[in-house]
């Protein structure tokens, strides 16, 4: 079998090109090699298993790094939702028109402002929740779920 994997080098070797092979080299089939490279292209990392054979795993991420990534994602989701309710041009017009608006015009501005305030409050709740979640909870949280962005019921 020409393909081998070395745990020490974390690399593949072709016996037809590399002589001698590393001492810890283990044979790998062409299908295994192809599957491992496809997994690597999909974002996984190739690491040796307990037996020295290569395995594809999700890269490890510290809890702090995961929490930081999710915090950035929740900020993006909040911004996306706020801009869906009131794009920047609408927000600027609302600020300009607020002093003069009356009746239905004022009510529409008030509704948009209340919706944006509710989204900001949801962001604050999510930010606080992320700070206390376990790594398992962090890995499973879906920040785009509408349930995170609605007013909590008492």
SVG drawing of the C-alpha trace seen along z (x, -y; Angstrom):
<svg xmlns="http://www.w3.org/2000/svg" viewBox="-54 -70 69 72">
<polyline fill="none" stroke="black" stroke-width="0.4" points="0.0,0.0 1.7,-3.2 0.0,-5.8 0.9,-6.1 0.2,-8.5 2.7,-9.6 1.3,-10.8 4.6,-12.4 4.7,-14.5 0.9,-14.7 1.4,-14.1 0.7,-11.6 3.6,-9.9 3.7,-8.0 6.0,-5.0 6.8,-5.4 8.2,-8.9 9.4,-8.8 12.1,-6.3 12.4,-5.6 9.0,-6.2 8.8,-7.6 9.0,-4.9 5.4,-5.6 3.9,-5.5 0.7,-3.5 -0.9,-2.4 -3.9,-4.3 -6.1,-3.3 -6.7,-5.6 -10.4,-5.9 -9.4,-6.7 -7.0,-9.3 -9.6,-10.9 -12.2,-10.9 -9.8,-12.6 -8.8,-15.3 -12.5,-15.9 -13.2,-16.3 -10.2,-18.6 -11.6,-20.7 -14.9,-20.9 -13.1,-22.5 -12.1,-19.5 -8.5,-18.8 -6.6,-15.6 -5.1,-14.2 -3.8,-10.8 -6.2,-8.6 -5.3,-6.4 -3.9,-3.8 -1.9,-6.3 -4.2,-6.1 -5.5,-9.5 -8.9,-10.7 -10.8,-13.8 -12.2,-15.9 -13.8,-19.2 -11.1,-21.7 -11.1,-22.3 -12.1,-25.7 -11.6,-27.1 -14.8,-28.0 -13.7,-31.7 -13.1,-31.6 -16.5,-30.0 -18.2,-32.5 -16.4,-35.4 -17.4,-34.0 -21.0,-33.7 -21.1,-37.2 -19.9,-38.6 -22.6,-36.5 -25.4,-37.7 -24.3,-41.3 -24.6,-40.6 -28.0,-39.0 -29.3,-41.9 -28.1,-44.3 -29.7,-42.3 -33.0,-42.2 -32.9,-45.9 -32.1,-46.9 -35.0,-44.7 -37.4,-46.7 -35.8,-50.1 -33.0,-50.6 -30.6,-53.4 -32.4,-55.8 -35.7,-55.1 -34.0,-55.6 -32.6,-59.0 -36.0,-60.0 -37.7,-59.0 -35.3,-61.1 -35.8,-64.0 -39.6,-63.6 -40.1,-62.7 -40.6,-66.3 -43.2,-67.1 -45.0,-63.8 -48.6,-63.5 -51.3,-60.9 -50.6,-57.8 -47.2,-59.1 -46.2,-59.4 -47.7,-56.0 -45.7,-54.3 -42.5,-55.8 -43.3,-54.8 -44.0,-51.2 -40.7,-51.0 -38.8,-52.4 -40.5,-49.9 -39.6,-47.0 -36.0,-48.2 -35.9,-48.6 -37.3,-45.1 -34.5,-43.7 -31.9,-45.5 -33.3,-44.1 -33.2,-40.6 -29.6,-41.2 -28.8,-42.2 -30.5,-39.0 -28.6,-36.8 -25.3,-38.5 -25.9,-37.8 -27.0,-34.2 -23.8,-33.5 -21.7,-34.6 -23.1,-31.8 -23.6,-29.0 -21.6,-25.8 -19.5,-24.7 -22.1,-22.2 -24.8,-24.8 -22.7,-27.2 -22.1,-24.6 -25.8,-24.0 -27.2,-27.6 -28.9,-28.8 -28.7,-32.6 -31.0,-33.0 -33.9,-31.2 -36.9,-33.6 -37.5,-32.4 -34.4,-34.3 -35.6,-37.6 -39.1,-37.8 -40.2,-39.2 -40.0,-36.6 -43.4,-35.6 -43.9,-35.7"/>
</svg>
